Amino acid sequence: MQIKKAAVIGGGAMGGSIAHLLTTVGIECFVKDVDQKFVDKAISLSKGVYEKLVAKGKLAVEKAEARQALLKGGIQYDLEYMKDVDLIIEAVPEILKLKKQIFAELDKICPEKTILASNTSSLSLTDIAEEIQRKDRFIGLHFFNPAHVMKLVEVIYDQNTSHETLEEMMKFTTIIDKVAIKCKNAPGFVVNRILIPYMNEALLALMDGSGTMEEIDETMVKFGMPMGPFTLWDLVGLDVAMHASVSLEEAFGKRTPVPDILKVMVGKKMFGQKTGKGFYDYSDKSKKTANTEVEKYLNKLWKENPPEGLDFEPERLLAVQAREALLIAAEEVAGAHDIDTGMVYGTNFPTKVAYGPLHWAEEVMGWSNVADIAEMYANEVGPERFTLPSSIEALANGGSIFINCTYEVDKNGVALVTVENPPMNVLSVKTVNDISNCMLKAIADPSVRVIVLTGKGRAFVAGADIKEFQQIMTLGSAKEYSERGQLMTNIIEGSDKPVICAINGFALGGGLELAMPCHIRIAADSAKLGLPEINLGIIPGFAGTQRLPRLVGKAKGIEMILTGAPINAQEALAVGLVNKVVPLASLIEEAKDLANVISKKGRVAVSSALMSVMDGYDETFEDGCTIESENFARVKVSADGVEGVDAFLTKRAAKFRDM
């Protein structure tokens, strides 16, 4: 399915931003609102963004005008337009009754093909879709504000959402240049479920006297956060965050309580920057100061409950993030990597410290230390907020929350193997081991007929883990490292099931070495391929010096290895390094289409053909012919060989049984 026409319901700041975003990639969009002023506001927002781009010389006037012309709107549904609309995104206020009413209407007027999506940030997807008949075409697309700037989209599904709808929307996020994470329908989804308890814990730390607002904010900024939690409260809006806090408290009780100070501030209608006062006072434009109402509240609180004199440390708030992230993973709401990606792109978790709270817990602190920290705070400030899930036991004993390579099989027997070690899928030792194990499982899986190998996110694999390189200091450890990588690539090349590599971005160093043993390679038009190891004073170690010259010729192979210069996808096609170049948005679809063609062939014949080519390729012509004869004889007398010939002669479709 190709998204050509869309509609956005709701012309507020979020709806207008989403509508503008759609036009940037050539999607026609209709904004519908009950008030014309919001329709006009949405169109004006888009026009303003384009005008700024033109003024900065980043976009030609003609292109800006053409894109802006894609956006229209009104206070009534344009029924003619809606006849062939591909996607509807609802972005109205978080009122369940209103959303249900809107989707009930849309369900009646939209064609069967239309995907219905809600931008809800806190309401249950299942509740919203209660009156929708085509529940399989309903999904959540939670954009972050402003949608045309923020990279993250939470793609939310429930038990009724079809796999096709989910995958279509994941592909759509690539087209609109977003970073998407998959998550099941659950309270708070991923980002808000982790962020809100973190922000609330700062309030609770303030209330128990562990630190002042300024001290807590300063400590978290020093840790690496883009701003402190109280500054963030005021930026988000206390009323908005209060709504999310209440939802989480209703779902999880004392584990995620709404602090009393938040209720008081919201009751006084001090919502933050938008009202001039929140936890800080913004009445003086030149500076912000602590709101005196906060001081009054604390003095009254401490008179009745004297503070215990605790010292504030950033680990208190981070332990809360790690706890909730662990629970999300344990409940299979989202995968560990998606959880951290959400926190990086949705909250600007400092990547200089770690790639999200789970990476912080596993790689910076160590799970046993996290367990000790949580136990300490459970004893000091409350067990409900710091009790970790049972999965901590295995993690504290050396386990990992991360799986860096996974696969899923479709109905045609095509396994999509995905390397995932964000942000660039570097080949750490763990990643190499996970790829080897994943490939062995897929090869042994009787339901798998063809394998497609790709990378998650913006890179296929951007190379080896340079930090691990620094730790390799002996001849023995260096040789073991190389042999481990060679084993991984040999497993792929030796597979008796065809492996198609879908190169979705950077394939550098170990990434290209991972791609080369695949039997067929398809590259996105934005891909970059190369072996840059020489620039580090080393050479490829995962069989790159052997496979590259065999694929592109000795002279070109030596040139690429000795210069370390990458080539683009079209150059790779010209030298025979890839079979085909396609747009990024259609890469997986193209790879799967090819895989589906192969999957329909007899398994015995496919395996025999593959073995004849791979086993005979480096042999003499005569020895290669011997290998071919042996495989031909084996497949000719097989049940499938007999069936195939008979089907051809009797002019019917062959029914191969892989025997």
Summary of the structure (lengths in Angstrom):
residues: 659
radius of gyration: 28.1
end to end distance: 36.3
largest distance: 95.4
contacts: 2291
relative contact order: 0.05
helix: 53%
strand: 14%
